[in-house]
């Protein structure tokens, strides 16, 4: 998370606890998840490029969709920006489908997560560490 705060024109505002969850639509070991809130001067696509650079620096390869990974950094929101491009959709299109996103997000920004969203993901295995 410190690497995120070190991005150009960026500061870490909040970070959630860590959560362990089962892989979503994939096989393999459990994932460790968290959500952070950043303040940044980077535009959405520039921020995405920086996140992908951090993933590559951590050894992430992308041989196929949902392949095992060393690090996965998703851009969930960028302020009130809405966009849809070949490489980025904001807000993240599956943000409300995954307990490993919603629970940590609710911890640091409860106004962004509804009770109905939390109810829909209640059956997904996740534990706060």
Helices and strands as residue ranges (DSSP letters): H 2-5, E 10-15, E 19-21, E 31-33, E 36-40, H 44-57, E 83-84, E 89-90, G 95-97, H 99-108, G 110-112, H 115-120, E 126-128
